[in-house]
Amino acid sequence: MKARGRAERRPAALVLAGDFDASGMDISRSFVEMTSCWKKVHRIGLDEELITRYGLPVLRGVRGRHDLVGLHRRRL
């Protein structure tokens, strides 16, 4: 990704869309840190209403509400 970004010769932007799952936030944070080539990172938090409205896929095996504990206070 770093090589591709350099070849493009323009600032790289990353858009991350996900639910409010704590493990997903950790994975995306780790990915951004490990690649360290993004000029801007935009995190878009999807809630159940948006998932339903736009017919977005939900992982099988996930039941009930997503893990919202503490994450609603974090800045996406």
A tleap script that builds the chain and sets N, CA, C and O, in Angstrom:
source leaprc.protein.ff14SB
mol = sequence {
  NMET LYS ALA ARG GLY ARG ALA GLU ARG ARG
  PRO ALA ALA LEU VAL LEU ALA GLY ASP PHE
  ASP ALA SER GLY MET ASP ILE SER ARG SER
  PHE VAL GLU MET THR SER CYS TRP LYS LYS
  VAL HIE ARG ILE GLY LEU ASP GLU GLU LEU
  ILE THR ARG TYR GLY LEU PRO VAL LEU ARG
  GLY VAL ARG GLY ARG HIE ASP LEU VAL GLY
  LEU HIE ARG ARG ARG CLEU
}
set mol.1.N position { 0.808 -1.176 0.000 }
set mol.1.CA position { 0.000 0.000 0.000 }
set mol.1.C position { 0.862 1.255 0.000 }
set mol.1.O position { 0.549 2.240 -0.668 }
set mol.2.N position { 1.933 1.204 0.745 }
set mol.2.CA position { 2.815 2.377 0.777 }
set mol.2.C position { 3.392 2.652 -0.601 }
set mol.2.O position { 3.445 3.800 -1.043 }
set mol.3.N position { 3.826 1.589 -1.284 }
set mol.3.CA position { 4.401 1.745 -2.629 }
set mol.3.C position { 3.355 2.297 -3.592 }
set mol.3.O position { 3.656 3.169 -4.407 }
set mol.4.N position { 2.137 1.793 -3.498 }
set mol.4.CA position { 1.062 2.276 -4.371 }
set mol.4.C position { 0.778 3.750 -4.090 }
set mol.4.O position { 0.579 4.537 -5.016 }
set mol.5.N position { 0.760 4.112 -2.837 }
set mol.5.CA position { 0.533 5.502 -2.472 }
set mol.5.C position { 1.602 6.425 -3.013 }
set mol.5.O position { 1.310 7.514 -3.507 }
set mol.6.N position { 2.846 5.978 -2.916 }
set mol.6.CA position { 3.945 6.789 -3.458 }
set mol.6.C position { 3.835 6.907 -4.967 }
set mol.6.O position { 4.100 7.971 -5.527 }
set mol.7.N position { 3.444 5.822 -5.637 }
set mol.7.CA position { 3.325 5.838 -7.097 }
set mol.7.C position { 2.208 6.772 -7.558 }
set mol.7.O position { 2.311 7.386 -8.620 }
set mol.8.N position { 1.164 6.879 -6.780 }
set mol.8.CA position { 0.037 7.753 -7.135 }
set mol.8.C position { 0.386 9.226 -6.992 }
set mol.8.O position { -0.220 10.080 -7.638 }
set mol.9.N position { 1.367 9.520 -6.141 }
set mol.9.CA position { 1.825 10.883 -5.909 }
set mol.9.C position { 0.705 11.840 -5.488 }
set mol.9.O position { 0.639 12.987 -5.929 }
set mol.10.N position { -0.152 11.337 -4.639 }
set mol.10.CA position { -1.208 12.161 -4.057 }
set mol.10.C position { -1.508 11.621 -2.663 }
set mol.10.O position { -1.228 10.456 -2.381 }
set mol.11.N position { -2.061 12.432 -1.805 }
set mol.11.CA position { -2.341 11.974 -0.444 }
set mol.11.C position { -3.331 10.803 -0.440 }
set mol.11.O position { -4.327 10.813 -1.164 }
set mol.12.N position { -3.043 9.821 0.369 }
set mol.12.CA position { -3.906 8.645 0.465 }
set mol.12.C position { -4.943 8.843 1.564 }
set mol.12.O position { -4.621 9.284 2.667 }
set mol.13.N position { -6.189 8.513 1.247 }
set mol.13.CA position { -7.275 8.585 2.224 }
set mol.13.C position { -7.882 7.196 2.375 }
set mol.13.O position { -8.011 6.449 1.406 }
set mol.14.N position { -8.246 6.872 3.593 }
set mol.14.CA position { -8.841 5.572 3.895 }
set mol.14.C position { -10.192 5.805 4.546 }
set mol.14.O position { -10.310 6.600 5.479 }
set mol.15.N position { -11.212 5.110 4.053 }
set mol.15.CA position { -12.545 5.177 4.646 }
set mol.15.C position { -12.847 3.806 5.234 }
set mol.15.O position { -12.846 2.793 4.534 }
set mol.16.N position { -13.105 3.800 6.531 }
set mol.16.CA position { -13.432 2.559 7.239 }
set mol.16.C position { -14.884 2.619 7.671 }
set mol.16.O position { -15.283 3.537 8.387 }
set mol.17.N position { -15.673 1.656 7.246 }
set mol.17.CA position { -17.074 1.592 7.660 }
set mol.17.C position { -17.275 0.313 8.435 }
set mol.17.O position { -16.931 -0.772 7.965 }
set mol.18.N position { -17.832 0.441 9.626 }
set mol.18.CA position { -18.052 -0.744 10.438 }
set mol.18.C position { -19.075 -0.483 11.521 }
set mol.18.O position { -19.577 0.629 11.678 }
set mol.19.N position { -19.369 -1.530 12.259 }
set mol.19.CA position { -20.326 -1.379 13.347 }
set mol.19.C position { -19.594 -0.914 14.596 }
set mol.19.O position { -18.442 -0.486 14.525 }
set mol.20.N position { -20.253 -0.996 15.715 }
set mol.20.CA position { -19.670 -0.525 16.966 }
set mol.20.C position { -19.047 -1.668 17.745 }
set mol.20.O position { -19.082 -1.671 18.976 }
set mol.21.N position { -18.485 -2.629 17.051 }
set mol.21.CA position { -17.867 -3.776 17.690 }
set mol.21.C position { -16.454 -3.406 18.141 }
set mol.21.O position { -15.668 -2.858 17.369 }
set mol.22.N position { -16.147 -3.710 19.391 }
set mol.22.CA position { -14.840 -3.335 19.949 }
set mol.22.C position { -13.685 -3.981 19.189 }
set mol.22.O position { -12.668 -3.328 18.955 }
set mol.23.N position { -13.816 -5.240 18.801 }
set mol.23.CA position { -12.718 -5.907 18.093 }
set mol.23.C position { -12.491 -5.280 16.720 }
set mol.23.O position { -11.354 -5.183 16.258 }
set mol.24.N position { -13.575 -4.855 16.070 }
set mol.24.CA position { -13.433 -4.192 14.771 }
set mol.24.C position { -12.687 -2.879 14.885 }
set mol.24.O position { -11.881 -2.541 14.019 }
set mol.25.N position { -12.952 -2.137 15.950 }
set mol.25.CA position { -12.234 -0.878 16.173 }
set mol.25.C position { -10.755 -1.152 16.393 }
set mol.25.O position { -9.908 -0.424 15.875 }
set mol.26.N position { -10.435 -2.187 17.151 }
set mol.26.CA position { -9.029 -2.530 17.393 }
set mol.26.C position { -8.335 -2.967 16.118 }
set mol.26.O position { -7.187 -2.595 15.875 }
set mol.27.N position { -9.027 -3.759 15.296 }
set mol.27.CA position { -8.444 -4.227 14.040 }
set mol.27.C position { -8.161 -3.042 13.115 }
set mol.27.O position { -7.081 -2.955 12.531 }
set mol.28.N position { -9.121 -2.140 12.980 }
set mol.28.CA position { -8.908 -1.007 12.075 }
set mol.28.C position { -7.824 -0.077 12.597 }
set mol.28.O position { -7.027 0.444 11.816 }
set mol.29.N position { -7.784 0.137 13.898 }
set mol.29.CA position { -6.742 0.980 14.486 }
set mol.29.C position { -5.358 0.366 14.233 }
set mol.29.O position { -4.409 1.071 13.887 }
set mol.30.N position { -5.261 -0.939 14.410 }
set mol.30.CA position { -4.003 -1.637 14.173 }
set mol.30.C position { -3.587 -1.546 12.703 }
set mol.30.O position { -2.416 -1.325 12.397 }
set mol.31.N position { -4.555 -1.718 11.798 }
set mol.31.CA position { -4.275 -1.647 10.364 }
set mol.31.C position { -3.717 -0.276 9.987 }
set mol.31.O position { -2.737 -0.181 9.248 }
set mol.32.N position { -4.337 0.770 10.491 }
set mol.32.CA position { -3.883 2.136 10.193 }
set mol.32.C position { -2.471 2.352 10.731 }
set mol.32.O position { -1.627 2.935 10.050 }
set mol.33.N position { -2.218 1.887 11.941 }
set mol.33.CA position { -0.888 2.047 12.534 }
set mol.33.C position { 0.171 1.255 11.767 }
set mol.33.O position { 1.268 1.758 11.521 }
set mol.34.N position { -0.157 0.020 11.391 }
set mol.34.CA position { 0.822 -0.826 10.709 }
set mol.34.C position { 1.151 -0.325 9.305 }
set mol.34.O position { 2.301 -0.408 8.874 }
set mol.35.N position { 0.167 0.188 8.596 }
set mol.35.CA position { 0.418 0.656 7.233 }
set mol.35.C position { 0.997 2.069 7.220 }
set mol.35.O position { 1.809 2.398 6.356 }
set mol.36.N position { 0.594 2.884 8.150 }
set mol.36.CA position { 1.090 4.261 8.345 }
set mol.36.C position { 1.353 5.030 7.050 }
set mol.36.O position { 2.398 5.660 6.890 }
set mol.37.N position { 0.398 4.970 6.141 }
set mol.37.CA position { 0.592 5.680 4.876 }
set mol.37.C position { -0.601 6.564 4.519 }
set mol.37.O position { -0.713 7.036 3.388 }
set mol.38.N position { -1.478 6.784 5.472 }
set mol.38.CA position { -2.714 7.510 5.187 }
set mol.38.C position { -2.620 8.966 5.619 }
set mol.38.O position { -2.282 9.269 6.763 }
set mol.39.N position { -2.923 9.856 4.687 }
set mol.39.CA position { -2.982 11.282 5.008 }
set mol.39.C position { -4.221 11.567 5.857 }
set mol.39.O position { -4.170 12.346 6.809 }
set mol.40.N position { -5.331 10.924 5.500 }
set mol.40.CA position { -6.580 11.072 6.249 }
set mol.40.C position { -7.236 9.714 6.430 }
set mol.40.O position { -7.219 8.872 5.532 }
set mol.41.N position { -7.813 9.519 7.603 }
set mol.41.CA position { -8.577 8.313 7.894 }
set mol.41.C position { -9.957 8.757 8.351 }
set mol.41.O position { -10.092 9.545 9.287 }
set mol.42.N position { -10.978 8.240 7.678 }
set mol.42.CA position { -12.360 8.570 8.021 }
set mol.42.C position { -13.023 7.296 8.534 }
set mol.42.O position { -13.109 6.298 7.818 }
set mol.43.N position { -13.490 7.339 9.779 }
set mol.43.CA position { -14.199 6.188 10.346 }
set mol.43.C position { -15.695 6.494 10.339 }
set mol.43.O position { -16.141 7.521 10.850 }
set mol.44.N position { -16.442 5.591 9.758 }
set mol.44.CA position { -17.889 5.741 9.698 }
set mol.44.C position { -18.502 4.643 10.548 }
set mol.44.O position { -18.339 3.458 10.256 }
set mol.45.N position { -19.206 5.037 11.597 }
set mol.45.CA position { -19.849 4.071 12.476 }
set mol.45.C position { -21.254 3.767 12.002 }
set mol.45.O position { -22.078 4.669 11.856 }
set mol.46.N position { -21.524 2.507 11.763 }
set mol.46.CA position { -22.842 2.082 11.321 }
set mol.46.C position { -23.627 1.545 12.509 }
set mol.46.O position { -23.136 0.698 13.255 }
set mol.47.N position { -24.836 2.036 12.678 }
set mol.47.CA position { -25.677 1.485 13.740 }
set mol.47.C position { -26.719 0.552 13.107 }
set mol.47.O position { -26.776 0.412 11.886 }
set mol.48.N position { -27.524 -0.070 13.938 }
set mol.48.CA position { -28.495 -1.045 13.440 }
set mol.48.C position { -29.486 -0.422 12.459 }
set mol.48.O position { -29.903 -1.074 11.502 }
set mol.49.N position { -29.859 0.816 12.687 }
set mol.49.CA position { -30.794 1.486 11.779 }
set mol.49.C position { -30.206 1.616 10.375 }
set mol.49.O position { -30.889 1.333 9.390 }
set mol.50.N position { -28.955 2.038 10.278 }
set mol.50.CA position { -28.312 2.177 8.968 }
set mol.50.C position { -28.121 0.831 8.290 }
set mol.50.O position { -28.293 0.710 7.077 }
set mol.51.N position { -27.765 -0.181 9.074 }
set mol.51.CA position { -27.583 -1.521 8.519 }
set mol.51.C position { -28.889 -2.006 7.905 }
set mol.51.O position { -28.896 -2.568 6.810 }
set mol.52.N position { -29.993 -1.788 8.613 }
set mol.52.CA position { -31.304 -2.204 8.123 }
set mol.52.C position { -31.739 -1.370 6.926 }
set mol.52.O position { -32.192 -1.912 5.918 }
set mol.53.N position { -31.601 -0.044 7.036 }
set mol.53.CA position { -32.050 0.860 5.974 }
set mol.53.C position { -31.387 0.548 4.637 }
set mol.53.O position { -32.052 0.547 3.601 }
set mol.54.N position { -30.083 0.282 4.651 }
set mol.54.CA position { -29.355 0.072 3.406 }
set mol.54.C position { -29.120 -1.402 3.076 }
set mol.54.O position { -28.424 -1.722 2.113 }
set mol.55.N position { -29.701 -2.295 3.875 }
set mol.55.CA position { -29.572 -3.726 3.603 }
set mol.55.C position { -28.138 -4.209 3.641 }
set mol.55.O position { -27.739 -5.045 2.830 }
set mol.56.N position { -27.355 -3.686 4.585 }
set mol.56.CA position { -25.945 -4.058 4.680 }
set mol.56.C position { -25.801 -5.453 5.289 }
set mol.56.O position { -26.630 -5.867 6.099 }
set mol.57.N position { -24.758 -6.171 4.902 }
set mol.57.CA position { -24.579 -7.529 5.430 }
set mol.57.C position { -24.214 -7.534 6.909 }
set mol.57.O position { -23.528 -6.633 7.394 }
set mol.58.N position { -24.667 -8.532 7.601 }
set mol.58.CA position { -24.355 -8.733 9.012 }
set mol.58.C position { -23.667 -10.084 9.131 }
set mol.58.O position { -24.079 -11.060 8.503 }
set mol.59.N position { -22.613 -10.134 9.943 }
set mol.59.CA position { -21.903 -11.400 10.122 }
set mol.59.C position { -22.819 -12.445 10.732 }
set mol.59.O position { -23.584 -12.153 11.651 }
set mol.60.N position { -22.737 -13.644 10.225 }
set mol.60.CA position { -23.521 -14.731 10.798 }
set mol.60.C position { -22.987 -15.042 12.185 }
set mol.60.O position { -21.785 -14.963 12.436 }
set mol.61.N position { -23.882 -15.391 13.064 }
set mol.61.CA position { -23.480 -15.720 14.426 }
set mol.61.C position { -23.545 -14.544 15.363 }
set mol.61.O position { -23.444 -14.719 16.577 }
set mol.62.N position { -23.713 -13.334 14.826 }
set mol.62.CA position { -23.841 -12.156 15.676 }
set mol.62.C position { -25.312 -12.038 16.044 }
set mol.62.O position { -26.173 -11.894 15.176 }
set mol.63.N position { -25.585 -12.101 17.331 }
set mol.63.CA position { -26.973 -12.033 17.786 }
set mol.63.C position { -27.189 -10.797 18.630 }
set mol.63.O position { -26.287 -10.337 19.330 }
set mol.64.N position { -28.385 -10.270 18.555 }
set mol.64.CA position { -28.738 -9.137 19.416 }
set mol.64.C position { -28.001 -7.872 19.032 }
set mol.64.O position { -27.523 -7.707 17.910 }
set mol.65.N position { -27.930 -6.987 20.011 }
set mol.65.CA position { -27.297 -5.694 19.778 }
set mol.65.C position { -25.780 -5.845 19.678 }
set mol.65.O position { -25.192 -6.762 20.249 }
set mol.66.N position { -25.176 -4.943 18.955 }
set mol.66.CA position { -23.721 -4.925 18.843 }
set mol.66.C position { -23.114 -4.446 20.152 }
set mol.66.O position { -23.809 -3.867 20.987 }
set mol.67.N position { -21.864 -4.675 20.329 }
set mol.67.CA position { -21.171 -4.278 21.555 }
set mol.67.C position { -21.023 -2.760 21.595 }
set mol.67.O position { -20.115 -2.202 20.979 }
set mol.68.N position { -21.914 -2.099 22.319 }
set mol.68.CA position { -21.906 -0.636 22.382 }
set mol.68.C position { -21.267 -0.107 23.648 }
set mol.68.O position { -21.108 1.105 23.795 }
set mol.69.N position { -20.897 -0.983 24.562 }
set mol.69.CA position { -20.399 -0.551 25.866 }
set mol.69.C position { -19.113 0.253 25.686 }
set mol.69.O position { -18.108 -0.261 25.194 }
set mol.70.N position { -19.163 1.494 26.083 }
set mol.70.CA position { -17.990 2.354 26.040 }
set mol.70.C position { -17.688 2.932 24.661 }
set mol.70.O position { -17.063 3.989 24.565 }
set mol.71.N position { -18.111 2.274 23.610 }
set mol.71.CA position { -17.755 2.735 22.274 }
set mol.71.C position { -18.553 3.956 21.858 }
set mol.71.O position { -18.084 4.749 21.042 }
set mol.72.N position { -19.748 4.122 22.403 }
set mol.72.CA position { -20.545 5.295 22.028 }
set mol.72.C position { -19.888 6.573 22.489 }
set mol.72.O position { -20.202 7.652 21.987 }
set mol.73.N position { -18.972 6.463 23.446 }
set mol.73.CA position { -18.265 7.648 23.937 }
set mol.73.C position { -17.033 7.964 23.089 }
set mol.73.O position { -16.526 9.085 23.102 }
set mol.74.N position { -16.567 6.965 22.360 }
set mol.74.CA position { -15.365 7.174 21.551 }
set mol.74.C position { -15.695 7.964 20.303 }
set mol.74.O position { -16.800 7.896 19.765 }
set mol.75.N position { -14.744 8.682 19.880 }
set mol.75.CA position { -14.897 9.457 18.661 }
set mol.75.C position { -14.529 8.578 17.477 }
set mol.75.O position { -13.409 8.072 17.403 }
set mol.76.N position { -15.448 8.396 16.566 }
set mol.76.CA position { -15.162 7.601 15.380 }
set mol.76.C position { -14.475 8.477 14.384 }
set mol.76.O position { -14.132 8.020 13.293 }
savepdb mol mol.pdb
quit
